Amino acid sequence: MNIKKLNDFISQSGYPKSELASRLGISRPSLYMKLSGERKFTADEISLLAKTLRMTSKEICDIFFENKVIDIDNF
């Protein structure tokens, strides 16, 4: 997960973090732990966050998933 990109995205959205926590069904401290990398977001939380913030598929992938490609021939 790219914590910096996620925090930047949230800041640019203008969405209050307290409201995000509420929409995700988690406490504010839990959200802050997830935004600092201490805890991981669940798949359901990622989905709700993406819908709430109206993220594109590319933004979701760039923020939450690391693109790792393995060359099968040299594996």
Contacts in CASP RR format, 6 or more apart in sequence:
PFRMAT RR
TARGET T0000
AUTHOR 0000-0000-0000
METHOD contacts of the structure
MODEL  1
MNIKKLNDFISQSGYPKSELASRLGISRPSLYMKLSGERKFTADEISLLA
KTLRMTSKEICDIFFENKVIDIDNF
1 37 0 8 1.000
1 40 0 8 1.000
1 41 0 8 1.000
1 63 0 8 1.000
1 64 0 8 1.000
1 65 0 8 1.000
1 66 0 8 1.000
2 62 0 8 1.000
2 63 0 8 1.000
2 64 0 8 1.000
3 35 0 8 1.000
3 36 0 8 1.000
3 37 0 8 1.000
5 62 0 8 1.000
5 63 0 8 1.000
6 35 0 8 1.000
6 63 0 8 1.000
6 64 0 8 1.000
7 35 0 8 1.000
9 53 0 8 1.000
9 55 0 8 1.000
9 59 0 8 1.000
9 63 0 8 1.000
10 17 0 8 1.000
10 20 0 8 1.000
10 35 0 8 1.000
10 53 0 8 1.000
13 53 0 8 1.000
15 52 0 8 1.000
15 53 0 8 1.000
17 28 0 8 1.000
17 31 0 8 1.000
17 32 0 8 1.000
17 35 0 8 1.000
18 28 0 8 1.000
20 31 0 8 1.000
20 49 0 8 1.000
20 52 0 8 1.000
20 53 0 8 1.000
21 27 0 8 1.000
21 28 0 8 1.000
21 30 0 8 1.000
21 31 0 8 1.000
23 48 0 8 1.000
23 49 0 8 1.000
23 52 0 8 1.000
24 31 0 8 1.000
24 45 0 8 1.000
24 48 0 8 1.000
24 49 0 8 1.000
26 34 0 8 1.000
26 45 0 8 1.000
30 39 0 8 1.000
33 39 0 8 1.000
34 40 0 8 1.000
34 41 0 8 1.000
34 45 0 8 1.000
41 49 0 8 1.000
41 64 0 8 1.000
46 60 0 8 1.000
46 64 0 8 1.000
49 55 0 8 1.000
50 59 0 8 1.000
50 60 0 8 1.000
55 63 0 8 1.000
61 67 0 8 1.000
END
